Amino acid sequence: MRVLEDDGGLCWDVVLGRESWGAFYVLFVPREGDDEDREARKAILGASAQEEASAELSRMDRVELLELLSGSVPKGD
């Protein structure tokens, strides 16, 4: 798990997830106590295997994670 602070100063836990049909995504979970109204968000990765997705996420820097966060959708969608 990684922690990402966005440009507004809010922190997110960043973890790798997998959809039931096999797609991998980055899951952004609001850190407890920051803003209780925020909801978890997700962004799909292009990886087709667990190791590939994990390596892709590990290589991402803060700027890349912020780009994914800005293009993410609520996890419930």
C-alpha positions in Angstrom: 0.0 0.0 0.0 1.1 3.5 -0.8 -0.1 6.9 0.5 -0.8 9.7 -1.8 -1.3 13.3 -0.8 -3.3 15.2 -3.5 -2.8 18.8 -4.4 -5.5 19.8 -1.9 -3.7 18.2 1.0 -6.0 15.2 1.3 -4.4 11.8 1.7 -5.4 8.5 0.0 -4.3 5.0 0.5 -3.4 3.6 -2.9 -3.8 -0.2 -3.4 -4.1 -2.6 -6.3 -7.5 -4.2 -6.9 -9.0 -6.7 -9.3 -12.5 -6.7 -10.8 -14.5 -9.9 -10.9 -13.9 -10.2 -14.7 -10.1 -10.0 -14.2 -9.3 -6.3 -14.9 -6.8 -4.7 -12.6 -7.2 -1.3 -11.2 -5.7 1.2 -8.7 -8.0 1.8 -5.8 -7.8 5.2 -4.0 -9.3 5.0 -0.5 -9.7 8.2 1.6 -7.5 8.1 4.7 -9.5 8.0 7.9 -10.2 11.4 9.4 -9.4 13.5 6.3 -12.8 14.1 4.8 -15.6 11.7 5.7 -17.7 12.6 2.6 -15.1 11.4 0.1 -15.6 8.0 -1.4 -13.2 5.4 -2.7 -12.3 5.8 -6.3 -10.8 3.5 -9.0 -8.8 3.7 -12.2 -8.3 0.8 -14.6 -4.8 -0.4 -15.4 -3.8 -1.9 -18.8 -2.1 -4.9 -17.1 -3.4 -8.4 -17.7 -1.7 -10.2 -14.9 -1.2 -9.6 -11.1 2.6 -9.3 -11.3 2.4 -6.9 -14.2 -0.2 -4.7 -12.5 1.8 -4.7 -9.3 5.0 -3.7 -11.1 3.1 -1.0 -13.1 1.8 0.5 -9.8 5.2 0.3 -8.1 6.8 2.2 -11.0 4.4 5.1 -10.8 5.5 8.4 -9.3 3.4 10.9 -7.5 2.5 12.8 -10.7 1.3 9.6 -12.5 -0.8 8.7 -9.4 -2.3 12.1 -9.4 -3.2 11.8 -13.1 -4.9 8.4 -12.3 -6.7 9.9 -9.4 -8.0 12.8 -11.5 -9.3 10.4 -14.1 -10.7 7.9 -11.6 -14.4 7.1 -11.0 -16.2 6.3 -7.8 -15.6 2.7 -6.8 -19.3 1.9 -6.7 -19.7 2.7 -10.5 
